[in-house]
Every structure is written in structure tokens, then in C-alpha cells.
Amino acid sequence: MKIDTLVAEIGSTTTIVNAFTDVDGDTPVFWGQGQASTTVLAGDVRIGLKGAIDDLCRIKGVDTIEYDEMLATSSAAGGLKMTVHGLVYDMTTKAAKEAALGAGAIVHQVTAGRLRENDIKKLKSINPGLILLAGGIDYGERDTAIYNAEMIRSLDLLIPVIYAGNVENRDEIRRIFKGSKAPLYIVDNVYPRISELNVEPTRSVIQDAFEKNIIHAPGMEHVRELVNGPIIPTPGAVMECAKLLYEQLGDLMVLDVGGATSDLHSVTEDSEDVKKILINPEPKAKRTVEGDLGVFVNMKNIVDLYGKEKLEKKLDFPIDPVMERYDVVPKDDEEILFVETLTEKATITATERHAGDIQYIQTPLEKSAVAQGKDLTNVKYIIGTGGALTRLPGRIRIMKKIAKHNIDDILLFPTEYAQILVDNDYIMASLGVLSKVHRKAAIYLLGKSLGVSL
């Protein structure tokens, strides 16, 4: 069987392949999906990829599959591990962190100000895939970023460095890293002026650096023998998809509640009312990842967050036997109800952590309102992807609970007017990377999976 494009999602435990045909035609087709255990830890990603392709062949009843191109997303080999170093936490450091998360990175260390000895020790122990260095608005403070660059350079690491700080430092940064074993990337300042974010150029460079260096990760050395198109971090691919949808639908958020983590991507402008009282700027496209909110690997965390007694009272059955037998996919009514309840808690909690709020400050003359964090009140669409929010029977009911949770209108949550959409084919990550080379096809297939006309 001949197809046009195969997209591989190489995860920590599972590799999925999605096959597409007629990608340059008027009606592209999502042809099929296969999966197998990931084999990065076994030392060779090719084994898992072949297993997923064999599974696709078995499902579709064909002997072999030929394809013109293979694209990929990856969260294997620890994902894209990054450390972020800026000047002031709520300004340059936060902007740099937003850029890293939006590109699909897992941020393992965030520092503000001059790096200390303990910071350096931690950075070395993390052994990140990329280091992001920021600091100083353009033509502002210079010394901290230069000092941090010298400290990082003295380690002589085989780790690419991205500099996204004060534009005046560029020549000095180039001099510091001259002769380095790893590449240096110079990009526009993530925080060029007070209260102005500029994260998109850095996000683009992060994904470019990831693609060039992922082939050096253990088990991924042979990935280029099969993949002849773009490779981007899986969460970054979902963000690409969210930004593509924003162009078609307007303000939106995408929720992905998984077995180990819960990701939330939002692409939305602040409302005019909130913009007037917002303390610090937020990026239009924002991603947060909650590493403690997972409905399988981390289900005990959500149970503890909920409260075991309260949860059992709500479910009206003991949960210990359910937790012991539950294995990734719920198989009976009790397991489904249990997982749906955990998913609802993860969904609300992830939204609380992602969204901002309004606070009231009493001054000698009056009470004034201030807003901080991401404003989701303009969101028109709440989109569910990932296993839980595409497969559970109560997925739409769960996402509708988000607006109802906004007690007293203090939280900057979506309103009850936001529409619920579901990634029924569970292909948003694949379409995010597909959009890099077949944009029109990705838009068409997104519409088919979400059940809307784009």
C-alpha cells in the first residue's frame, strides 16, 4: 500500500504512527493508526517505529506500507529538557520560561539573577538538551547575562545555548562562546521592553535546535534513517496545532489530560477590561504542564488532592480495589466513573493553575482591582485531546464544568458560552507537525477530527 505521509509520535512508553493520503489534494484522508511499545530505552527507536508500522498494516489488512515522507514528534529520551536563566523572575525569566514551555520543552531549572554555585551544580546534574539565557531589556542592564554566560561557558558543556536577552550583549556573548563544543543561537530578546513579551522567535529557534540535536539522544541516533521531514517536541506540535486553529476559529484552549501529566495550551488575547488592570503581560500563546496530574501513573496524586473519603462518598464504592486493577484503559463501569472523576479534578485544577485571577486591594482611598496571570475569558472554544478527553463517555460534560467552576467571577476562566470540541481522531499532535509541510491538509483534517468546518 502506498501512502503520502506517515507521522510518528515517539512517546516515552508508546510509539504511534498516523498515516495520511492525498495530502496535496482537496480532500486529504486520515488513513489509519498503529502503535507499539517505544524502544528508545532499549537503544534503538527504529524497533518501536517498525512495530507501530506493522500494527498499522495488521489493522488495515495490508502486507506492507510505502510512504513518500515520514515526520515525527517526540517526547521520548526525557523529552526536551531545558534550563532557563534570566534577570528578574517576573520579567525576563518568566518570558524565557514561557518561550521554552510553548516550544514543548520540559523546564527543569529556572533561575533569576546571577548564577550561584548550587545553581551550576544543579544545571550539570540535569544535563539539559538546551540552555536558554536571557536578561535585561534592550539597552538596559547588561552585566547579569554576561556573567551567567561566562559561568555556563566555563563548564565547557556539549549543550547548545540560546541567547535571548539584551541586544547590546550580542557581540560579547558571541565572544564568550567562541570555540564552544556546542552551537550558540542568538535570537531576539524575549522581553525587549517593560511589559512587552516577544516569545515566538525564541520558540521557533528552540524547535529548530531540538530537531538538530535530538538525533544525539540515547536510542534516537538512527531516527534520521527513517524520518525525512521535521521532528518537533510532541507538546510543541500540539501548540502548533492550537495556533493554527486560532487562525481559523479565534480564541481557544486545548486540554490534554494524560496518564502522567495534564497539559493546557491557550491561544487568546486579553479582554479589554482585564488588559486595563493586568499587572504583568502574558503571552498570547501559553502552555502549562502539570506533572502531578495524571489519571494513571499519577492517579494517587489526584486521589490525595481530592481526598480519599470525599472521593469514595461521591463514587459510592471503595476505590482501593479499582486502583489495584485499573490498567491504562478503564474496562468496567466503576473504572470509567473513577477515571472520569479524576479527569474532572485534573481538568479543573490544570485550568486553575493556568488561568489568572482578579484580586482586590484596599488603599486608603478606595478598593481597586488588579489582574494577574493568563486571561481566558475571551475563549470561544474548549478543545479536548489526549486519551481521557477523547475517549471517556463523559468527556464533554467534564469540559463544560470549567465555566461552572468560576465562583464569583474572580478566576479568569472561560465563560459558559465557550463551545466544546473533541479531537475525535486523537491526531492533533500529528497535525501540528504535518502543518509544517502540508498546511492546508492539516487544517482540513483538523476540521474533520473536531467536527467543524474550517
Residue pairs with C-beta under 8 A, 6 or more apart in sequence:
1 57
1 60
1 62
1 64
1 65
1 66
2 65
2 66
2 67
3 19
3 20
3 21
3 31
3 65
3 66
3 67
3 68
4 20
4 21
4 22
4 23
4 24
4 67
4 68
4 69
5 19
5 20
5 23
5 67
5 68
5 69
5 70
5 71
5 229
5 434
5 438
6 17
6 18
6 19
6 20
6 53
6 65
6 67
6 69
6 70
6 71
7 17
7 18
7 19
7 20
7 70
7 71
7 72
7 73
7 430
7 433
7 434
8 15
8 16
8 17
8 49
8 52
8 70
8 71
8 72
8 73
8 226
8 227
9 15
9 16
9 17
9 18
9 72
9 73
9 74
9 234
9 429
9 430
10 38
10 40
10 45
10 48
10 49
10 72
10 73
10 74
10 75
10 76
10 220
10 223
11 38
11 74
11 75
11 76
11 234
12 38
12 40
12 75
12 76
12 79
13 37
13 38
14 35
14 36
14 37
14 38
15 35
15 36
15 37
15 38
15 39
15 45
15 48
15 49
15 51
15 52
16 33
16 34
16 35
16 52
17 33
17 34
17 35
17 49
17 52
17 53
17 56
18 30
18 32
18 33
18 427
18 430
19 30
19 31
19 32
19 33
19 56
19 65
19 67
20 28
20 29
20 30
20 31
20 434
20 441
20 445
21 28
21 29
21 31
22 28
22 29
22 441
23 434
23 438
23 441
24 438
24 441
27 444
28 438
28 441
28 444
28 445
30 425
30 427
30 445
30 448
30 449
31 60
32 56
32 59
32 60
33 56
33 59
33 426
33 427
34 52
34 53
34 54
34 55
34 56
34 57
34 58
34 59
35 52
35 55
36 48
36 49
36 50
36 51
36 52
36 54
36 55
37 48
37 51
38 45
38 48
38 76
39 45
39 46
39 47
39 48
39 51
39 219
40 48
40 76
40 77
40 217
40 218
40 219
40 220
41 218
41 219
42 219
43 218
43 219
44 219
44 222
45 76
45 219
45 220
45 222
45 223
46 222
46 223
46 225
46 226
49 226
53 65
56 65
57 63
57 64
57 65
69 228
69 229
69 437
70 226
70 227
70 228
70 229
71 227
71 229
71 230
71 231
71 430
71 433
71 434
71 436
71 437
72 223
72 227
72 229
72 230
72 231
72 232
72 433
73 231
73 232
73 233
73 234
73 236
73 237
73 429
73 430
73 432
73 433
74 214
74 220
74 223
74 231
74 232
74 233
74 234
75 233
75 234
75 235
76 217
76 219
76 220
77 214
77 217
77 218
77 219
77 220
78 106
78 129
78 217
79 104
79 105
79 106
79 233
79 234
79 235
80 103
80 104
80 105
80 106
80 129
80 130
80 206
80 210
80 214
80 233
80 236
81 105
81 106
81 108
81 126
81 127
81 128
81 129
81 130
82 100
82 105
82 106
82 107
82 108
82 128
82 129
82 130
82 131
82 132
82 206
83 107
83 108
83 109
83 110
83 111
83 123
83 126
83 128
83 131
83 132
84 93
84 96
84 97
84 100
84 107
84 109
84 110
84 111
84 132
84 134
85 93
85 96
85 110
85 111
85 112
85 115
85 131
85 132
85 133
85 134
85 135
85 148
85 152
86 92
86 93
86 94
86 95
86 96
86 111
86 112
86 134
86 135
86 165
86 191
87 93
87 112
87 113
87 134
87 135
87 136
87 141
87 144
87 145
87 165
88 112
88 113
89 110
89 112
90 280
91 137
91 191
91 194
91 280
92 134
92 135
92 136
92 137
92 165
92 190
92 191
93 110
93 111
93 112
93 134
94 280
95 134
95 190
95 191
95 197
95 198
95 199
95 283
96 132
96 134
96 164
96 190
96 191
96 202
97 107
97 110
98 190
98 197
98 199
98 282
98 283
98 286
99 132
99 164
99 190
99 199
99 200
99 202
99 203
99 206
99 283
100 107
100 130
100 132
100 202
100 206
101 107
101 286
101 287
101 288
101 289
102 199
102 203
102 236
102 239
102 283
102 285
102 286
102 287
103 202
103 203
103 204
103 206
103 207
103 210
103 233
103 236
103 239
104 206
104 207
104 210
104 232
104 233
104 234
104 235
104 236
104 237
104 238
104 239
104 287
105 130
105 206
105 233
105 235
105 236
106 289
108 126
108 128
109 119
109 122
109 123
109 126
109 128
111 119
113 144
114 144
114 147
114 148
115 123
115 147
115 148
115 151
115 152
120 151
120 155
123 131
123 152
123 155
124 155
124 157
127 159
128 159
129 159
129 160
129 210
129 213
129 214
129 217
130 159
130 160
130 161
130 162
130 206
130 209
130 210
130 213
131 152
131 157
131 159
131 160
131 161
131 162
132 161
132 162
132 164
132 202
132 206
133 145
133 148
133 149
133 152
133 161
133 162
133 163
133 164
133 165
133 173
134 145
134 163
134 164
134 165
134 189
134 190
134 191
135 141
135 144
135 145
135 148
135 165
135 166
136 142
136 144
136 145
136 165
136 166
136 168
136 169
136 189
137 166
137 189
137 191
137 192
137 193
137 194
138 166
138 167
138 168
138 189
138 192
138 193
139 166
139 167
139 168
140 166
141 166
142 166
142 168
142 169
142 172
145 163
145 165
145 166
145 169
145 173
146 169
146 172
146 173
146 176
149 161
149 163
149 169
149 172
149 173
149 176
149 177
150 176
152 161
153 176
153 177
153 180
156 180
156 181
157 181
157 182
158 181
158 182
159 182
160 182
160 183
160 184
160 185
160 209
160 213
161 177
161 180
161 182
161 183
161 184
161 185
162 184
162 185
162 187
162 202
162 205
162 206
162 209
163 169
163 170
163 173
163 184
163 185
163 186
163 187
164 187
164 188
164 189
164 190
164 201
164 202
164 205
165 189
165 190
166 189
167 188
167 189
167 192
170 186
173 184
173 186
174 184
174 186
177 184
183 209
183 212
185 205
185 208
185 209
187 201
187 202
187 205
188 198
188 201
188 202
189 198
190 197
190 198
190 199
190 202
191 197
191 198
192 198
195 280
195 281
196 281
197 281
197 282
197 283
199 283
199 285
200 285
203 236
206 236
207 232
207 233
207 236
210 231
210 232
210 233
210 236
211 230
211 231
211 232
214 220
214 223
214 231
215 221
215 223
215 224
223 231
229 433
229 436
229 437
230 433
230 436
230 437
231 433
232 240
232 432
232 433
232 436
234 429
235 263
235 265
235 287
235 289
236 432
237 428
237 429
237 430
237 432
237 433
238 254
238 256
238 263
238 265
238 385
238 428
238 429
238 432
239 265
239 285
239 287
239 432
240 432
240 433
240 435
240 436
241 254
241 428
241 429
241 431
241 432
241 435
241 442
241 446
242 252
242 253
242 254
242 265
242 266
242 267
242 285
242 383
243 267
243 285
244 431
244 432
244 435
244 439
244 442
244 443
244 446
245 252
245 254
245 267
245 381
245 383
245 446
245 454
246 252
246 267
246 268
246 285
248 443
248 446
248 447
248 454
249 380
249 381
249 452
249 454
250 380
250 381
251 267
251 268
251 269
251 378
251 379
251 380
251 381
252 266
252 267
252 268
252 379
252 380
252 381
252 382
252 383
253 264
253 265
253 266
253 267
253 268
253 351
253 354
253 376
253 379
253 381
253 382
253 383
253 414
254 264
254 265
254 266
254 383
254 384
254 385
254 428
255 262
255 263
255 264
255 347
255 350
255 351
255 382
255 383
255 384
255 385
255 386
255 389
255 399
256 262
256 263
256 264
256 265
256 384
256 385
256 386
256 389
257 293
257 294
257 295
257 343
257 346
257 347
257 350
257 386
257 387
257 388
257 389
258 294
258 295
258 386
258 387
258 388
259 294
259 295
259 296
259 297
259 298
259 328
259 387
260 291
260 294
260 296
260 297
260 298
261 289
261 290
261 291
261 293
261 294
261 298
262 289
262 290
262 293
262 294
262 346
262 347
262 349
262 350
263 287
263 288
263 289
263 290
263 350
263 386
264 287
264 288
264 290
264 350
264 351
264 354
265 285
265 286
265 287
266 285
266 286
266 287
266 354
266 374
266 376
266 379
267 284
267 285
267 286
268 284
268 375
268 376
268 378
268 379
269 284
269 378
270 278
270 282
270 375
270 378
271 375
271 377
271 378
274 356
274 358
274 371
274 375
274 377
274 412
275 375
277 358
277 368
277 369
277 370
277 371
278 356
278 370
278 371
278 372
278 375
279 370
279 371
279 372
280 372
282 356
282 373
282 374
282 375
286 354
286 374
288 350
288 353
288 354
290 346
290 349
290 350
290 353
291 298
292 298
292 301
293 301
293 302
293 346
293 349
293 350
294 301
294 302
294 346
295 302
295 339
295 342
295 343
295 346
295 388
296 326
296 328
299 323
299 326
299 342
300 323
302 342
302 345
302 346
303 311
303 319
303 323
303 342
305 345
305 349
306 341
306 342
306 345
308 319
311 319
311 341
312 318
312 319
314 341
315 334
315 337
315 338
315 341
317 334
319 338
322 334
322 335
322 338
323 338
325 335
326 335
326 338
326 339
329 387
329 391
330 336
330 338
330 339
330 392
336 392
336 393
339 388
339 392
340 392
340 393
340 394
340 398
343 388
343 389
343 392
343 395
343 398
344 394
344 398
344 401
346 388
347 389
347 398
347 399
347 401
347 402
348 401
348 402
348 405
351 376
351 402
351 405
351 413
352 405
352 411
354 374
354 376
355 373
355 374
355 375
355 376
355 411
355 412
355 413
356 371
356 372
356 373
356 374
356 375
356 411
356 412
357 371
357 372
357 373
357 410
357 411
357 412
358 369
358 370
358 371
358 409
358 410
358 412
359 369
359 370
359 371
359 372
359 410
360 367
360 368
360 369
360 370
361 367
361 368
361 369
361 370
371 412
373 412
374 412
375 412
376 412
376 413
376 414
377 412
377 413
377 414
377 415
379 414
379 415
379 418
380 417
380 418
380 419
381 418
381 419
381 420
381 421
382 399
382 402
382 414
382 418
382 419
382 420
382 421
383 420
383 421
383 422
383 423
383 428
383 450
384 390
384 395
384 396
384 399
384 420
384 421
384 422
384 423
385 422
385 423
385 426
385 428
385 429
386 426
387 426
388 395
389 395
389 398
389 399
389 422
390 422
390 423
390 424
390 426
391 426
392 398
395 422
396 420
396 422
399 420
400 420
402 413
402 414
402 418
403 413
403 414
403 415
403 416
403 418
404 416
405 411
405 413
406 413
406 415
421 450
421 451
421 452
422 450
422 451
423 449
423 450
424 449
424 450
424 451
425 445
425 448
425 449
426 449
427 445
427 449
428 446
428 449
431 442
431 445
431 446
431 449
432 442
434 441
434 442
434 445
435 442
435 443
443 454
444 454
446 454
447 453
447 454
